[in-house]
Amino acid sequence: MKTFGLIGYPLTHSFSKKYFTNKFMDEGLTDCIYENFPIENIEGIKDVFQLHPTLAGLNVTIPYKEKVIPYLDEANEIVKETGACNCIKIHQGKKIGFNTDVIGFGKSLDVKLNASHQRALVLGTGGAAKAVYYALKQRNISFLKVSRSPSSTNVISYENIDKSLLDSHTLIINTTPLGMYPNTESAPSIPYQHLTPSHYLFDLVYNPDKTIFLQNGEAMGAIIENGKDMLRIQADASWEIWNS
C-alpha cells in the first residue's frame, strides 16, 4: 500500500484528502491511500516519516512550506529559488522537494489575465506568496509585496495602498489566509472603493468559494478568481511528480 498525505496545521480546511481519495476511487487505485497529518510544529514531520514506512509523497500547506526545507535531502531549482516547498517525493528513503504551487497558480491566473495586468500587488509574504512571486516573474509582471509588518525596503504596508497605487496596479493577489473558513468575515485591508472593472482579484483561498475579498472586488466590477483551480492543478502536478 502506497501512502500519500498532507502536513500542515490546522487541516480543517484541507482539500487534498477528499480530492485524492476520490481520484484513487475513480481510477481504481486500490493500493493507494491519502491521509492528513496535522502537526503542531515542524518537528512532528520526523514522526510522520518514521511511523509511515510506506509513505511515497507529501503535500505541504500552511504554515510549513518554508520550515520543511531543512528536512529535505534534495530540492529542485524552484524550491531553491523561492525558498518554499509544497510537495515532497519520497523515493528509496530520499526526500525530494518540489513546488507545484507555481504551476497551479500560473495556469489558473492565465485564464483571466489580460494585457492590462502588468503590475501586481501581492498581499502577504509567506510560503504561498513566494510561489506567486516566481510565477509573476515568469510572466514579466512587476509586483509590490504587501505586509502588515513590512521589514524591508521592497515591502510596503497596507496603509500605503491608495487610489493612485490601485490605478497603476490592477492585479491584486491575496496569499494570506484572511477570509478562509471558519474565519470567513475577515479580509485584507485595502480601499476596495477604488477598484474598477480593469482590476483582477485572485484569492488563493478556496473555502469559501467567494471570500469577502472577492465579493468586494466583484461589487466594483472587477474580474475575480479563487484558489480552487489552482489547488486542483497543483494536486495533479504533485501526482505526476510522485509517479515519475
N, C-alpha and C positions, 0 to 999 in steps of 0.2 A: 504493500500500500504506500503510495507516494503522498506525503503530507505537504500542503502549502498553507500559508497563513498570513495574518496581518498583525504587526505590532504597532502599538500606539497607546495613548491614554487620554481620556476615556475612549471607548469604542462603541458607545451607544449610537453614534451617528453612522456607523460603518455600512458602506455599500458593498464591500468586496465579498464578504462571506456568502450573501444571498446570490450575488452575480455569479461567482464561481461554482457554487453548489448547483445552481440551475444549469450552468454551462456543462458541468460534468454529467448531469442527468440527460440533457438534450443530446449530448454526443455519446452517450452510453459508456462513459469512462468510470467503470466500477472500481478501479484500482487507485482512484484519486480522492482526497478529502481536503477541505479547506476549513481552517479553524481561526478564530480570533484569539490573540494572545495579548490581553490588556496588561501592560507592565507599568507600575507606578514610577519606576525610574529606569534609565537605560541599562543599568547593571543587570536588570532582570533578563536581558537578552541571553545572557550566559546560561541561565536555567532553561530557556526555550530551546537553545541548541542542544544542551545536554539531555533533556528529558524527551526529545523527539528525534531519535536517530534516523527516522525515515524522511526528515524534513528536506525538501528539494528546492523550495523557494519561499521568499517572504516579500510581502509588500510592507512599506513603512509609511506611517502617517504621523500627524501632529502628536507630540512635539519632538519627534526623534529623527527627522530627515537629515539634520546636521550632526546630532550627537551619535548616530550609529556608525559614522565613518571610521572611528578608531577600532571598531570591531570587525572590519573587513580585512580580508587577506589581499584583495586586489580591488581596484576601482577603474571604471572606464574613463575616457577623457572628459566626458560631460560631467561626471561626478567630480573629477579633479578640478575642473574649471568653475563649476557652480558652487562646490562645497556642500552639495545636498544629494542625498540618495533616497529613492523611494522604492527600489526593487533590488532584491538580493537573490542571486542564483547560487545554490549550494551544490557543488559537484566534487565528489571524492574528498569531502571534508573541507574543501576550499570555498570561502565565502567571497563572492564577486559582486561588487556594487554597480548599479546602473541607475539612470534617471529617466523614467518613462513619462514623467510629468511634462518634460519639454516636448515630447511627441504629442501627448494628449492635448496640452494647451494650444500648441501651434496649429494643429489640424482643426481644432474646434474654433479657434479665433478666426482662421482664414475664411470660414463660411460666410461671415457677415462683414469682413474687413473690406474697406474701400480706400481709394487713393487719398481721401481727405484725412485719413487717420495716420498721420505721420509723426505725431508726438503723443506720448502717453504719460499718465500719472499712475504709478504702481503703489497701491495702498498696502503697507506692510512690508517688512524686511526679513521675514523668516525663511524657512527652507523652501516653501512653495514659491515665494517671491523670487528666489534665485533661479528657479526653472523658467519663470516668466521673463526675467532679465535676459536669459540666454536666448529664448525664442524671439524676443523683440530684436535683439542684436542680429539674429539670423535674417530678419526681415528689414533691417536698416531703419527701424523705428526708434527714434530717440526717446528717452524717458527720464522722468524725475522720480526718485524714491521718496515716499511719504511715510513718516513715522510719528507716533505720539511722543517719542523721546529721541529726536534726531541727535546723533552722536558724531557725525562727521560732516564735512563741508558739502558732500554730494547728496545729503538727505535733508529734505525740508519737513516742516511740521504742518499739521492740518490747518493751523492758523494762517499759513502762507497761501492757502488756496483761496483765490478771489476770482471775480468775474474775468479779469484780464488773463489770468493763468488758465482758466477753463476755456476761454475763447481760443487760446493757442494750443491747448492740449485736449483733443477731442476724444481720445481713447482713455478710459479710466478702468483700471483693473483692481478688483478687491481680492487680495490674497490673505486677508485676515479671517478669523472665524466669526467675526461680528455678523449676527443675523442667523447663524446656524442653530438648528433645533438642539436643545429646547429653548434657547435664548433668542427667540425669533423677533423680539421687539427692538433689538439693537441694530445699529447701522453705522457705517463710517461717517464721521462728522465733516461733511463737505457742503458748500452752498448749492444745494440741488436746484434752487430757483433760477440759477444761471445756466442750466443745461438747455440744450436745443435738440432738434431732430438731427443735427450734424454729429451729435455725440454718440459714442458706442460704449455702453457699460457692460463689462464682463465680470461676473462674480464666480470665483472658484467654489463657493458654497453651492450645494445642490439640494439640500434639505433644509428649508422648504424649496419648492421649485422657483418661487418668486420671493426673494428676500425684500425687506424694506428698501435696501439699496437699489434693487432693480425696480421695485414699484415706483420709487421716487423718480427714477430715470424715465420710466415708461410714461409717467404722468406729464412729463415735459416733452414727450415725443421722441425720446432717444431710442436708439437701437439697443436691445438688451439680450444677454445670453447668460445662462447659468452653467455650473460646472458638471452637469450630468454627462454630456457627450465627452467632455474631457476625461472623466473618470472611466467611461466605457473604453475609450481609445487607449488610455494608458494601461488599463487592465489587460486588454488584448495584446498590447505590446509586451507586457510582463510575461504573459503566457508563451509568446513566441520565444522570448529570451530563455525561459525555463526549459523549453523543449528544443532549443537549438544545440 
